[in-house]
Amino acid sequence: MDKSSDYPPPLPVSWEECRTLGWSHIDILLITGDAYIDHPSFGVALIGRLLESHGYKVALLAQPRFDTNRDFLQFPSPKLFCGITAGCLDSIVANYSSNGKVRNRDEYSPNGNPWRSGERKKTDRLRPDRATLIYTSLAKSAFSGIPIVLGGVEASLRRFVHYDYKQDKLRGSFLTDAKADILVYGMGEKAILEVAKRLKEGEHLNGISGTCQRLTERELQTNYPQIELKHSRKVALLPSLNDIFTDRKLFLQAEIEIDRNLRAYSPRVILQKQQSHWILQHPAPAPLTPAELDGLYDLTFTRKPYPEHQEIPAHRMIEHSVTIVRGCSGNCSFCAITRHQGPAIVSRSRGSIVRECEQIAQMESFRGTISDLGGPTANLYGTKCSIGSCKKHDCLYPKVCPNLRTDEKLFLELLREVSDIKGVNHLFISSGLRMELLLQTPKLLQRIIESHTPGALKIAPEHSEEDLLFLMHKEPYSLLQEFVAKCREIG
């Protein structure tokens, strides 16, 4: 029996639905470049359900037209704020291949079709280029004076000076370009709750961990008189936008400084001058505890697109999968996961994971296969640091840190417990796996190969040339050879 009918309905996607719920207003309007899928693997659904669980009236506007603000104007002005995200992907990545070719498929749109009609013009896409900026402009025109909060991967990774590969140029912060009120970076749960709480209570948004502000020099000096505009133990002063335009080598210097502070969970604020304004990044909040992460995934989701008649490829892939771990301490130089999710590993409890799998097994659409127990790196689940933590948070390169502790027994017990759920015939690990950790956990490796591999292990060796692997911050080619030999030995 499908028990999803017992869950609260999806977030309303029109003012008509809000009125059907008996609402006379909305507190928060979330705007996204993706189709709406009420599933915890999709950030806007997770944030929306979290805000809803704290008593806020949250509506969602998915893939609005961007040649007019009419879709926005169907709603009254939100009482608290508009939250804007480009979706699960940066909109340029979603719309173009790495060589700038227009993509004719969008996994996060109905039927994988990125077009509203058959015209296939840039203005006819479901998701605009640099969607964060476009949606902010439309929200401002529709809801004068309402605070605009930016979030999601696009805003998070473009919060400082950044390179836009489609335009082949360096750009300033999206917070500056959008002229929004505040930007939430990273996963954002703690920050967005604090933003909502303060706006509800009529308080300022200064000093919220996990956020960036756009300030004039006068506002910076007035609101933060303790901050000196120089590099110090309390302040990381990045090269300015103009300095980077003058000397592009400073761009890499800025990126290294941002990365160093992020991985260390540094208490320093980060400042970067953007023409007439400053971008002020407040330190990241502490990672969620396992109990807090459990609480997120214990929220109720229908795990379906809404409206339900939509066929969305990303949903089909992820519908019966479960996130078991957050964060990645691999720090591959080409990957944005550590920058967005953070380097600290947070694992859900076995009980929380099993409860979610039991709920999936009760779904009408379930056919016996849990498609993934995973996350950024599945077999980082249960890992811990024997000394608590360090500033580097670089646990796997050039070799596994001696302070990293794996828990092979915990993962094996989780696999056994989920496999024993009534109705579960197949359980797969479809997320990426780190070879060096699998070699340290031979029983787990054998169990995954024999019982939980969906056709192929996702191990991402990336390359065979040592110079390139060094630049990628990846393990040497000899490790791949050792791993292949071990797999052949298992049979």
C-alpha positions in Angstrom: 0.0 0.0 0.0 1.3 3.5 -0.9 1.2 5.5 2.3 2.3 8.7 0.6 -1.4 9.8 0.7 -1.0 10.1 4.5 1.7 12.7 4.0 1.1 16.5 3.8 0.5 17.6 0.3 3.5 19.0 -1.8 4.3 22.7 -1.4 1.6 24.7 -3.3 2.7 25.9 -6.7 0.0 28.5 -7.4 -1.9 31.0 -5.4 -5.1 29.1 -6.2 -3.6 26.1 -4.4 -2.6 28.3 -1.5 -6.2 29.6 -1.2 -7.5 26.0 -1.3 -5.3 25.3 1.8 -7.1 28.3 3.5 -4.1 30.6 3.3 -4.6 34.4 3.2 -0.9 35.0 2.6 2.4 33.3 2.0 5.5 33.8 4.1 8.1 32.6 1.7 8.1 32.1 -2.1 10.8 29.8 -3.4 11.7 30.2 -7.1 13.6 27.4 -8.9 14.9 26.7 -12.4 14.1 23.0 -12.0 10.7 21.3 -12.3 9.4 20.6 -8.7 10.2 17.2 -7.4 9.1 16.7 -3.7 12.1 14.5 -2.8 14.9 15.1 -0.3 17.6 14.7 -2.9 16.5 18.1 -4.4 17.6 21.1 -2.5 14.6 23.4 -3.0 12.3 20.6 -1.8 14.4 19.9 1.2 14.6 23.6 2.2 10.9 24.1 1.5 9.9 21.2 3.7 12.3 22.4 6.4 10.8 25.9 6.5 7.3 24.4 6.4 8.1 22.2 9.4 9.0 25.4 11.3 5.5 26.8 10.7 6.1 29.0 7.7 3.7 29.1 4.7 5.9 28.3 1.8 4.9 28.3 -1.9 7.0 27.3 -4.8 7.3 28.7 -8.3 9.1 26.2 -10.7 10.5 27.2 -14.0 8.6 30.5 -14.4 8.6 32.3 -17.7 11.5 34.8 -17.8 10.2 37.1 -20.6 7.5 38.5 -18.2 6.8 38.6 -14.5 3.3 37.3 -14.8 4.0 34.0 -13.2 5.4 35.8 -10.2 2.4 38.2 -10.0 -0.1 35.3 -9.6 1.1 35.3 -5.9 0.7 38.1 -3.4 3.9 39.6 -2.0 5.5 37.2 0.4 5.5 38.4 4.1 9.1 37.5 4.6 11.2 36.9 1.5 11.7 35.4 -2.0 14.2 32.6 -2.1 15.9 32.1 -5.5 17.8 29.2 -6.8 18.8 28.2 -10.4 18.2 24.6 -9.4 20.3 21.5 -8.8 22.8 22.6 -11.4 24.4 25.9 -12.4 22.2 27.2 -15.2 25.1 27.5 -17.6 26.2 23.9 -16.9 22.5 22.9 -17.4 22.2 24.7 -20.7 25.6 24.2 -22.3 28.2 21.6 -22.7 31.8 22.3 -21.7 32.7 23.5 -25.2 29.7 25.8 -25.3 27.3 23.7 -27.3 23.6 24.1 -26.5 22.2 21.1 -24.6 19.1 19.7 -26.1 18.3 17.7 -22.9 17.6 18.8 -19.4 17.3 16.0 -16.8 15.5 18.4 -14.4 12.8 19.4 -16.8 9.6 17.5 -17.9 10.4 14.7 -20.4 14.0 15.9 -20.4 13.0 18.7 -22.8 14.6 22.1 -22.0 12.2 24.0 -24.4 8.8 25.4 -23.8 7.8 24.9 -27.5 9.3 23.6 -30.7 11.0 26.9 -31.6 14.2 26.1 -29.7 15.3 29.7 -29.3 17.3 31.0 -26.3 14.2 32.9 -25.1 12.2 29.7 -25.3 14.2 27.7 -22.8 12.6 26.5 -19.5 15.6 27.7 -17.6 17.3 31.0 -18.5 21.1 31.5 -18.6 22.4 32.7 -15.2 18.9 32.0 -13.8 19.7 33.5 -10.4 20.1 37.0 -11.9 17.1 36.8 -14.2 14.7 35.5 -11.4 16.0 38.1 -9.0 15.1 40.9 -11.5 11.7 39.5 -12.1 11.0 39.0 -8.4 12.1 42.6 -7.7 9.7 43.9 -10.4 6.8 41.8 -9.0 7.4 42.3 -5.3 8.8 45.8 -4.6 10.7 46.0 -1.3 10.5 42.3 -0.5 13.9 40.8 0.6 15.6 38.6 -1.9 17.6 35.6 -0.7 19.9 33.8 -3.1 20.9 30.2 -2.6 21.7 26.9 -4.3 24.7 25.7 -6.3 24.8 28.6 -8.8 24.7 31.4 -6.3 27.0 29.6 -3.8 29.7 28.9 -6.4 29.5 32.4 -7.9 29.5 34.4 -4.7 33.0 35.8 -5.4 34.8 36.7 -8.6 34.4 33.6 -10.8 35.1 32.3 -14.3 32.1 31.9 -16.7 33.1 29.4 -19.3 30.3 30.3 -21.7 31.4 33.9 -21.8 35.0 33.0 -21.4 35.6 35.8 -18.9 35.8 36.5 -15.2 32.7 38.0 -13.6 31.9 39.6 -10.3 29.8 38.2 -7.5 26.3 37.2 -8.4 25.2 38.9 -5.2 26.6 42.2 -6.5 25.1 41.6 -10.0 21.7 40.6 -8.7 21.6 43.4 -6.0 19.9 40.9 -3.7 19.7 41.3 0.1 21.7 38.3 1.2 23.2 35.1 -0.2 23.2 31.7 1.5 26.1 29.6 0.6 26.7 25.9 1.0 23.8 23.5 2.0 22.1 26.4 3.9 19.7 24.8 6.3 20.9 26.6 9.4 21.3 29.9 7.6 17.9 29.9 5.9 16.1 29.2 9.2 18.0 32.1 10.8 17.1 34.4 7.9 13.4 33.5 8.2 13.4 33.9 12.0 15.0 37.3 11.9 12.8 38.7 9.1 9.7 37.4 11.0 10.9 39.2 14.1 11.8 42.4 12.2 15.6 42.1 12.9 18.6 42.8 10.7 20.4 40.1 8.7 23.9 41.0 9.9 26.4 38.4 11.1 24.5 35.2 10.0 26.8 32.2 9.7 26.8 30.7 6.2 25.8 33.9 4.4 27.3 36.7 2.3 26.2 40.4 2.3 26.7 43.1 -0.3 27.7 46.4 1.5 28.9 49.8 0.6 32.0 50.9 2.4 30.0 53.1 4.7 27.6 50.2 5.5 30.5 48.0 6.2 32.1 50.4 8.6 28.8 51.2 10.3 27.5 47.7 10.7 30.9 46.1 11.4 33.2 48.7 13.0 35.4 45.9 14.4 36.4 44.8 10.9 39.6 46.4 9.5 40.0 46.4 5.7 43.3 44.5 5.8 44.4 40.9 5.9 44.6 39.7 9.5 43.8 36.8 11.9 40.2 37.9 11.8 39.9 38.9 8.1 40.8 37.3 4.8 41.1 40.1 2.4 40.9 38.8 -1.2 42.2 40.6 -4.3 39.5 42.9 -5.6 37.6 42.6 -8.8 39.6 45.4 -10.4 42.9 43.9 -9.1 42.0 40.6 -10.7 41.0 42.2 -14.0 44.4 43.9 -14.0 46.4 40.7 -13.0 44.5 37.5 -13.6 47.0 35.5 -11.6 45.4 37.0 -8.6 42.2 35.0 -9.4 44.0 31.8 -8.4 45.3 33.4 -5.3 41.8 34.4 -4.3 40.5 30.9 -5.0 43.2 29.2 -2.9 42.4 31.6 0.0 38.7 30.8 -0.2 39.4 27.1 -0.3 41.9 27.2 2.6 39.4 29.1 4.8 36.5 26.8 3.8 38.3 23.5 4.5 39.6 24.8 7.9 36.1 26.0 9.0 38.0 29.3 9.6 36.3 31.8 12.0 37.6 34.6 9.7 35.3 36.7 7.6 36.2 37.0 3.9 36.1 40.4 2.1 36.3 41.1 -1.6 35.8 44.6 -3.2 33.4 44.6 -6.1 33.6 48.0 -7.8 31.6 50.3 -5.3 30.6 47.5 -3.0 32.1 44.9 -0.7 31.2 41.2 -0.5 31.4 40.1 3.1 31.3 36.4 3.7 30.5 35.3 7.3 32.1 32.1 8.5 30.4 28.8 7.7 28.2 27.3 10.5 29.2 24.1 12.1 28.3 21.0 10.1 25.0 19.4 10.9 25.1 16.8 13.6 24.1 13.2 12.7 20.8 13.9 14.6 20.2 17.1 12.7 20.9 15.3 9.4 18.5 12.6 10.4 15.9 15.2 11.2 16.0 16.6 7.6 15.4 13.2 6.0 12.7 12.3 8.6 10.6 15.2 7.1 7.8 14.0 4.9 8.1 13.9 1.2 5.9 12.4 -1.5 9.1 11.5 -3.5 7.1 12.4 -6.6 7.1 15.3 -9.2 4.4 17.8 -8.7 2.1 18.1 -10.6 2.3 14.3 -10.7 1.7 13.8 -14.4 5.2 15.0 -15.2 7.9 12.6 -16.3 11.2 14.0 -15.2 14.4 12.0 -15.9 16.2 13.1 -12.7 13.3 11.8 -10.6 13.3 8.5 -12.4 16.9 8.0 -11.5 16.7 9.1 -7.9 13.1 8.2 -6.8 14.1 5.1 -4.8 17.6 6.2 -3.7 18.6 7.3 -0.2 21.3 9.8 0.9 23.3 8.3 3.8 26.2 10.7 4.0 27.0 14.4 3.4 30.3 16.2 2.7 33.5 15.0 1.0 37.1 15.2 2.2 38.6 14.1 -1.1 39.1 17.7 -2.3 39.6 16.8 -6.0 40.7 20.0 -7.6 38.1 19.9 -10.4 35.1 19.2 -8.2 32.7 21.6 -6.5 31.3 19.2 -3.9 33.7 20.1 -1.1 33.2 23.8 -1.8 29.4 23.4 -1.6 28.7 20.6 0.9 31.9 21.2 3.0 34.8 18.8 3.8 33.4 17.4 7.1 31.8 14.0 6.8 28.3 13.7 8.5 26.7 10.3 8.4 23.0 9.5 9.1 22.1 7.0 11.7 21.3 3.4 10.6 17.8 3.8 12.1 17.0 6.9 10.1 18.2 5.3 6.9 16.3 2.1 7.5 13.1 4.1 8.2 13.4 5.9 4.9 14.0 2.6 3.0 11.0 1.0 4.7 8.9 4.0 3.6 10.2 3.5 0.0 9.3 -0.2 0.1 5.7 0.8 0.8 5.4 3.1 -2.2 3.1 2.0 -5.0 5.8 2.7 -7.6 8.4 0.5 -5.8 9.4 -2.6 -7.7 11.9 -4.1 -5.3 15.1 -2.1 -6.0 16.7 0.5 -3.8 18.8 2.2 -6.5 21.4 3.8 -4.2 22.6 4.2 -0.6 25.0 7.0 -1.2 26.1 10.6 -1.3 29.1 12.5 -2.7 31.3 9.4 -1.8 29.3 6.4 -0.6 32.1 4.7 1.4 32.9 7.8 3.4 29.8 6.7 5.4 30.8 6.2 9.0 34.3 7.6 8.6 35.7 9.7 11.5 38.9 11.5 12.4 40.7 10.0 15.4 42.0 13.4 16.5 38.6 15.2 16.0 39.5 17.4 13.0 42.3 19.4 11.4 42.6 22.6 9.3 43.4 20.7 6.1 40.4 18.3 5.9 42.3 16.6 3.2 41.9 12.9 4.2 42.7 11.0 1.0 45.6 12.7 -0.8 48.4 11.8 -1.5 47.4 8.8 0.6 44.8 8.0 3.2 45.5 10.0 6.4 46.5 7.8 9.3 43.9 9.6 11.5 41.0 8.6 9.2 39.0 5.8 10.8 36.7 3.7 8.6 33.9 1.6 10.1 33.5 -1.4 7.8 31.2 -3.2 10.3 28.8 -0.3 10.4 28.4 -0.2 6.6 28.0 -4.0 6.4 25.3 -4.0 9.0 23.5 -1.2 7.2 23.6 -3.2 3.9 22.3 -6.3 5.7 19.5 -4.4 7.6 18.2 -2.7 4.4 18.5 -5.9 2.4 16.3 -7.6 5.0 13.4 -5.1 4.6 10.3 -6.8 3.3 9.9 -6.1 -0.4 13.5 -5.1 -1.1 14.9 -7.6 -3.6 17.9 -5.6 -4.8 20.0 -3.0 -3.0 22.7 -1.1 -5.0 25.5 1.4 -4.3 25.3 3.7 -7.4 27.2 6.6 -5.9 31.0 7.0 -6.3 33.4 4.9 -4.2 37.0 5.7 -3.2 39.3 2.8 -4.2 41.8 3.5 -1.4 39.1 3.1 1.2 37.7 -0.1 -0.4 41.2 -1.6 -0.3 41.2 -0.9 3.5 37.8 -2.6 3.9 38.1 -5.9 1.9 34.9 -7.4 3.4 32.9 -4.4 2.3 34.5 -4.4 -1.2 33.6 -8.1 -1.6 30.0 -7.6 -0.4 29.5 -4.6 -2.8 31.0 -6.5 -5.8 28.9 -9.7 -5.1 25.6 -8.2 -4.1 25.3 -4.4 -4.5 26.8 -3.3 -7.8 24.4 -2.0 -10.5 26.4 -3.2 -13.4 29.6 -1.3 -12.7 31.5 0.2 -9.7 31.8 4.0 -9.9 35.4 4.5 -8.8 36.4 7.5 -11.0 40.1 6.9 -11.5 40.0 10.0 -13.9 43.4 9.5 -15.6 46.5 7.4 -16.0 49.1 10.1 -16.3 50.8 11.0 -13.0 51.3 14.7 -13.8 47.6 15.2 -14.6 46.5 13.1 -11.5 48.7 15.4 -9.4 47.0 18.5 -10.7 43.6 16.8 -10.2 44.5 16.0 -6.6 43.8 12.3 -7.3 45.4 9.0 -6.3 48.3 7.6 -8.4 47.7 5.2 -11.3 49.3 2.4 -9.4 46.4 2.4 -7.0 44.0 1.7 -9.8 46.2 -1.2 -10.9 46.2 -2.6 -7.3 42.4 -2.1 -7.1 41.8 -4.0 -10.4 44.0 -6.8 -9.2 42.1 -7.1 -6.0 38.7 -7.1 -7.8 39.9 -9.9 -10.1 41.1 -11.8 -7.0 37.6 -11.6 -5.5 36.3 -12.9 -8.8 
